[in-house]
Amino acid sequence: MSGLETTRHRRDGHSVLEHRISVPLDHAAPAGERIGLFAREIVRDGGEDRPRLLYLQGGPGGRADRPARLTGWLDRALRDYRVVLMDQRGTGLSTPADALTVTARGDAAAQAAYLAHFRADAIVDDAELLREALVGDAPWSLLGQSFGGFVIIRYLSVAPGSVREALVTGGLPSLSASAEDVYRRTYAATARLNRRYFARYADDEKNLRLLARHLADTEEHLPTGERLSPRRLRQIGIRLGADLGFDALHHVLEAPFVQVAGTRRVSRAFLADVGAVLSHATNPLYAVLHEAIYAQGAATRWAAHRLREQLDGFAEDADPTDTSTPYFLTGEHVYPWQLREDPALSPLADAADLLAAKEDFPPLYDAETLAAHGPPVAAAVYVDDMFVPFDLSTATAEALHDVRPWVTNDYAHDGIRTDGSRILDKLVALARR
């Protein structure tokens, strides 16, 4: 491992340490190419002797939080820990992996070979090198939201002795379910939330159908330059799975049209709001690797795309004017055509196709290790989670050595954003019970 480099500054009664190390691109070939890894550590005054907590954010492909204020879950965490915010490989100030840098590596095959090194297994290996650089042989604590919880279960599969305690919010993955298994469930959850949403905001369903019909006949362009198609519009349903998502989505759909010289058009404000939801300019790895996080010894073959045609309300070419059948928004599902329509993703579309066809992604989880030993795991499991199926999470909870689940319907998937202090307080108490 290359040496740790640290700079520091002060912020509102806290020391902020910014760490940089280099890590192998391929941990199986440590003498080969190296990439940079960045982590920001926040230490509250008087808390210098507290243990470290590594926060693993959701995603995949999201950089670590850049909190404008030290509030919510972070404020609660700083009472007990020094908090480490690591930019997972390819994100933030770690060596970036985006359309510009990845395409520079060569053809689609070269790009896919590179991107195959950006799953949870490599993230854990990176974190282990960072832990050794910061604390030597001592263990640290982990907090994982959503995909961050997936990373934690990988961590406990390969290095349980490195973890003092693990806290998971909305992120207990199945140990063996395929992408198709997962997406069949998430489509069902998305359908339920569509029904609830349209029961609350009936006019929004009417507007959605009018919009889809309008967009089929009229070219309207998002701020990124791409045409807003009916199938692209339906992807704003990702908001349905957030704690405050219904109202946020309603504020997008409540008044989409304006009259221009007697002709109905979509307003610029509406297009800006939709573009902000749909663009992957800041997190291209989310779309490129979304199905790969479930791949273990079999190709995903664009599972979400294949499944939608079998499910009532989700068919891509459904007629929005036929009110006898549902016309649903989709969720976090990623589609091959999406990679070609989003300008931030289109240069990576061919590589994403190769990743979807990749048969030999190795297993991520070791069920025997997870069952045999490990630190306490306190996990918030959300009953109505649209993104991480409840039944698969509870099955995993039963398979872990020392799990302390908190099953609740008080929050949606991103509850840590809206009530993080209470959630973390509950999980810390469970872990130390």
C-alpha positions in Angstrom: 0.0 0.0 0.0 1.2 3.5 -0.8 1.6 5.8 2.1 -1.2 7.8 3.6 -1.3 11.5 3.0 -3.4 13.7 5.2 -4.3 17.4 5.2 -6.5 19.1 7.8 -8.6 22.1 8.5 -11.1 23.3 11.1 -14.8 23.5 10.9 -17.3 24.7 13.6 -15.7 22.9 16.6 -14.4 20.0 14.5 -11.2 18.9 13.0 -11.5 17.7 9.4 -8.8 15.4 8.1 -8.6 14.6 4.4 -6.9 11.3 3.7 -5.5 10.1 0.4 -3.9 6.7 -0.4 -3.4 4.7 -3.5 -4.9 1.2 -3.8 -4.7 -1.5 -6.5 -7.2 -1.3 -9.3 -7.3 -5.1 -9.1 -6.7 -6.4 -5.5 -5.8 -9.8 -6.9 -2.9 -8.1 -8.8 -1.5 -5.7 -6.2 1.6 -5.0 -8.2 -0.4 -3.7 -11.2 -2.2 -0.4 -11.8 -3.2 1.7 -8.9 -6.0 4.2 -8.4 -6.5 6.9 -5.8 -8.8 6.6 -2.7 -10.0 9.7 -0.8 -11.7 9.8 2.6 -12.7 12.8 4.8 -12.6 12.2 8.6 -14.5 14.5 11.0 -13.5 14.6 14.6 -15.5 16.6 17.2 -13.5 18.6 19.7 -13.0 16.4 22.7 -13.6 13.3 20.7 -10.1 12.6 19.5 -10.0 9.3 21.5 -13.3 8.0 20.2 -13.4 4.9 17.9 -13.7 5.4 14.1 -17.0 4.8 12.2 -16.8 4.3 8.5 -19.9 5.5 6.7 -20.7 3.6 3.5 -23.2 5.6 1.4 -25.9 4.3 -0.9 -25.5 3.7 -4.6 -23.7 2.1 -6.3 -21.7 5.0 -7.7 -22.5 7.7 -5.2 -19.7 9.8 -3.6 -19.6 10.2 0.2 -21.8 12.9 1.8 -20.7 16.5 1.6 -22.8 17.8 4.5 -23.5 21.5 4.5 -24.3 21.3 8.2 -23.2 18.7 10.7 -26.7 17.7 11.7 -28.9 14.6 11.6 -27.3 11.2 11.7 -23.8 12.8 11.4 -24.3 14.9 14.5 -25.5 11.8 16.4 -22.6 9.8 15.2 -20.0 12.4 16.2 -21.1 12.0 19.8 -19.7 8.5 19.9 -17.2 8.3 16.9 -14.7 9.9 14.7 -16.6 9.6 11.4 -14.9 8.6 8.2 -16.6 9.5 4.9 -14.9 7.5 2.1 -15.5 8.2 -1.5 -16.0 4.7 -2.9 -13.7 4.0 -5.8 -14.6 5.8 -9.0 -16.5 8.6 -7.1 -15.8 12.0 -5.7 -12.2 12.7 -5.1 -11.2 9.0 -5.5 -10.0 8.4 -9.1 -13.2 9.1 -11.0 -14.8 6.6 -13.3 -17.1 8.4 -15.7 -17.8 8.8 -19.5 -14.6 10.8 -20.0 -12.1 8.7 -18.0 -13.5 5.3 -18.7 -13.8 5.7 -22.5 -10.1 6.8 -22.5 -9.2 3.3 -21.6 -10.0 1.9 -25.1 -12.9 0.0 -26.7 -16.0 -1.3 -24.9 -14.3 -4.6 -23.9 -11.5 -2.6 -22.2 -14.0 -0.3 -20.5 -16.0 -3.2 -19.2 -12.9 -5.0 -17.9 -12.0 -1.8 -16.0 -15.6 -1.3 -14.6 -15.8 -4.9 -13.4 -13.4 -3.8 -10.6 -15.9 -1.4 -9.0 -18.2 -3.7 -7.1 -18.6 -4.2 -3.4 -15.7 -6.7 -3.1 -13.2 -4.1 -4.3 -14.8 -1.4 -2.1 -14.2 -3.6 0.9 -10.6 -4.3 0.0 -10.1 -0.6 -0.4 -11.7 0.1 3.0 -9.4 -2.5 4.6 -6.3 -0.7 3.3 -7.7 2.6 4.6 -8.4 1.0 8.0 -4.9 -0.4 8.3 -3.5 3.1 7.4 -5.6 4.8 10.0 -5.9 2.4 13.0 -3.5 -0.5 12.2 -4.8 -3.8 13.5 -7.7 -2.3 15.5 -11.2 -2.9 14.3 -13.6 0.0 13.4 -17.4 0.4 13.2 -19.4 0.5 10.1 -22.6 2.3 9.1 -24.2 1.5 5.7 -27.2 3.0 4.0 -28.8 1.0 1.2 -26.0 -0.2 -1.1 -23.7 0.6 1.8 -25.3 -2.2 3.7 -24.6 -4.5 0.8 -20.9 -3.5 1.2 -21.1 -4.2 4.9 -22.4 -7.8 4.4 -19.5 -8.3 2.0 -17.1 -6.9 4.6 -18.4 -9.4 7.2 -18.0 -12.2 4.7 -14.3 -11.7 4.3 -13.0 -9.6 7.2 -15.4 -9.9 10.2 -12.5 -9.4 12.6 -11.9 -5.9 11.3 -15.4 -4.8 12.4 -16.3 -3.8 15.9 -20.0 -3.3 15.2 -22.1 -2.8 12.1 -25.1 -0.5 11.7 -27.3 -1.0 8.6 -30.2 1.2 7.4 -32.4 -0.2 4.5 -29.6 -2.3 3.2 -29.7 -6.0 4.1 -29.2 -7.8 0.7 -30.2 -11.3 -0.2 -27.1 -13.6 0.0 -28.1 -15.5 -3.1 -31.1 -13.9 -5.0 -30.5 -13.0 -8.7 -31.2 -9.6 -10.2 -34.4 -11.1 -11.6 -35.5 -12.2 -8.1 -34.9 -8.8 -6.7 -36.5 -6.8 -9.5 -39.6 -8.9 -9.5 -40.1 -7.8 -5.9 -39.2 -4.2 -6.5 -41.6 -3.9 -9.4 -44.3 -5.2 -7.1 -43.4 -2.7 -4.4 -43.3 0.1 -7.0 -46.8 -0.9 -8.2 -48.1 -0.7 -4.7 -46.7 2.8 -4.2 -48.0 3.9 -7.6 -51.5 3.0 -6.4 -51.1 4.8 -3.1 -49.7 7.8 -4.9 -52.4 8.1 -7.4 -55.0 7.5 -4.7 -53.7 10.6 -3.0 -53.1 12.7 -6.1 -55.6 11.5 -8.7 -54.9 14.5 -11.0 -51.3 13.5 -11.2 -52.3 10.3 -12.8 -54.3 12.2 -15.4 -51.3 14.5 -16.0 -49.0 11.6 -16.4 -51.2 10.0 -19.1 -51.6 13.4 -20.8 -47.8 13.9 -20.7 -47.0 10.5 -22.1 -49.4 11.1 -25.0 -48.0 14.5 -25.6 -44.4 13.3 -25.6 -45.1 10.6 -28.0 -46.1 13.2 -30.6 -44.2 16.3 -29.7 -40.4 16.7 -29.2 -39.6 18.2 -25.8 -36.0 18.3 -24.7 -34.5 18.1 -21.2 -31.8 20.7 -20.2 -29.2 18.0 -21.0 -30.3 18.0 -24.7 -31.9 14.6 -24.8 -35.5 14.2 -26.0 -37.9 13.4 -23.1 -39.7 10.3 -24.2 -42.7 8.7 -22.5 -40.6 5.8 -21.2 -37.9 8.2 -19.9 -40.6 10.3 -18.2 -41.9 7.3 -16.3 -38.5 6.9 -14.5 -39.3 9.9 -12.3 -41.1 7.2 -10.2 -37.8 6.6 -8.4 -39.1 9.4 -6.1 -41.9 7.2 -4.9 -39.5 5.3 -2.7 -38.3 8.2 -0.7 -39.6 9.4 2.7 -40.8 12.7 1.3 -41.1 11.4 -2.2 -44.9 11.6 -2.8 -45.0 15.4 -2.2 -41.8 16.0 -4.1 -43.2 14.1 -7.1 -46.5 15.9 -6.8 -44.7 19.2 -7.1 -43.3 18.0 -10.4 -46.5 16.7 -11.9 -49.0 19.2 -10.6 -48.7 21.7 -13.5 -46.6 20.4 -16.3 -48.2 22.3 -19.3 -48.2 25.8 -20.6 -50.1 27.3 -23.6 -47.9 28.8 -26.3 -49.8 30.5 -29.1 -52.8 28.3 -28.5 -50.6 25.1 -28.5 -50.0 22.9 -25.4 -46.3 22.6 -24.5 -44.4 21.3 -21.6 -43.0 24.1 -19.4 -39.3 24.8 -19.1 -39.6 24.5 -15.3 -41.1 21.1 -15.6 -38.3 19.9 -17.9 -35.7 21.3 -15.5 -37.4 19.4 -12.5 -37.6 16.2 -14.5 -34.0 16.5 -15.8 -32.7 16.9 -12.2 -34.4 13.6 -11.3 -33.3 11.7 -14.4 -29.8 12.7 -15.1 -26.9 10.5 -14.1 -24.2 13.1 -14.8 -23.1 13.1 -11.2 -23.3 9.3 -10.7 -22.8 7.4 -13.9 -21.7 4.2 -12.1 -25.1 3.9 -10.6 -26.7 3.1 -13.9 -23.7 1.2 -15.4 -23.3 -1.1 -12.3 -26.8 -1.3 -10.9 -27.5 -4.8 -12.0 -23.9 -6.0 -11.5 -24.3 -5.6 -7.7 -26.6 -8.6 -7.8 -24.5 -10.7 -10.2 -22.9 -13.8 -8.7 -21.9 -16.4 -11.2 -24.6 -15.6 -13.8 -25.3 -12.8 -16.2 -28.1 -10.4 -15.4 -29.0 -9.8 -19.0 -30.8 -6.6 -18.3 -33.2 -8.3 -15.9 -35.3 -5.2 -15.1 -35.8 -4.6 -18.9 -36.8 -8.2 -19.5 -39.2 -8.4 -16.6 -41.2 -5.2 -17.1 -43.0 -6.6 -20.2 -44.4 -9.4 -18.0 -45.9 -7.1 -15.4 -49.2 -5.3 -15.4 -48.8 -1.6 -15.7 -45.1 -1.5 -16.6 -45.1 -2.5 -20.3 -42.9 -0.1 -22.2 -45.3 0.5 -25.1 -48.5 0.6 -22.9 -51.1 3.0 -24.2 -51.5 5.9 -21.7 -55.0 6.7 -23.1 -56.3 3.3 -22.1 -57.6 4.0 -18.6 -58.9 0.4 -18.2 -55.3 -0.6 -17.5 -52.8 0.9 -15.1 -50.0 3.1 -16.3 -47.3 3.0 -13.7 -44.1 5.0 -13.1 -41.0 2.8 -12.8 -38.6 2.8 -9.9 -34.8 2.6 -9.7 -34.8 0.0 -12.5 -32.1 0.7 -15.2 -32.8 -0.1 -18.9 -30.3 -0.6 -21.8 -32.0 2.1 -23.9 -31.5 4.5 -21.0 -27.8 4.1 -21.3 -28.1 5.4 -24.9 -30.5 8.3 -24.2 -28.8 9.9 -21.3 -25.8 11.9 -22.6 -23.8 11.2 -19.4 -24.2 7.5 -20.0 -24.3 7.0 -23.8 -20.5 6.7 -24.2 -20.6 3.8 -21.7 -23.6 2.0 -23.2 -21.6 -0.7 -25.0 -19.5 -1.5 -22.0 -22.7 -1.7 -19.9 -24.1 -4.3 -22.3 -20.9 -6.4 -21.9 -21.3 -6.2 -18.1 -24.9 -7.3 -18.3 -23.7 -10.3 -20.3 -20.8 -11.1 -18.0 -21.2 -14.7 -16.6 -18.3 -14.9 -14.2 -18.7 -12.2 -11.6 -17.6 -14.0 -8.4 -19.8 -14.5 -5.4 -20.0 -11.5 -3.0 -21.2 -13.2 0.2 -20.0 -16.1 2.3 -23.0 -17.6 4.0 -21.0 -20.0 6.2 -18.8 -17.2 7.5 -21.7 -14.9 8.1 -23.5 -17.6 10.1 -20.5 -18.7 12.1 -19.2 -15.6 13.6 -19.0 -11.8 13.4 -19.7 -8.6 15.3 -23.2 -7.4 16.3 -25.2 -6.1 13.4 -28.0 -3.7 14.2 -30.2 -3.3 11.1 -33.2 -1.1 10.3 -35.4 -3.1 8.0 -38.2 -1.0 6.4 -41.4 -2.9 5.7 -42.4 -0.8 2.6 -38.9 -0.4 1.2 -39.2 0.0 -2.6 -35.6 -0.7 -3.3 -34.5 -3.5 -0.9 -37.2 -6.2 -0.7 -38.4 -6.8 2.9 -38.7 -10.5 2.7 -35.1 -10.9 1.3 -33.8 -8.6 4.1 -35.5 -10.6 6.8 -34.2 -13.9 5.4 -30.7 -12.5 5.5 -31.2 -11.3 9.1 -32.0 -14.8 10.1 -28.8 -16.1 8.4 -26.4 -13.8 10.2 -24.5 -14.7 13.3 -25.5 -11.8 15.6 -28.1 -9.6 13.9 -30.4 -7.3 15.9 -33.1 -6.2 13.4 -35.4 -3.2 14.0 -38.4 -3.9 11.7 -40.3 -0.7 11.2 -42.9 1.0 8.9 -42.1 4.5 10.2 -39.7 5.2 7.3 -39.2 4.7 3.7 -35.8 3.7 2.2 -34.1 7.0 2.9 -35.2 7.4 6.5 -31.7 8.2 7.6 -32.0 11.4 5.6 -35.1 12.6 7.3 -34.8 11.3 10.8 -31.2 10.1 11.0 -30.5 11.1 14.6 -33.3 8.9 15.9 -32.5 6.0 13.6 -28.9 6.0 14.5 -29.6 6.4 18.2 -31.8 3.2 18.0 -29.2 1.2 16.1 -26.3 2.2 18.4 -28.4 1.1 21.4 -29.3 -2.2 19.7 -25.6 -2.9 18.8 -24.5 -2.3 22.4 -27.4 -4.1 24.0 
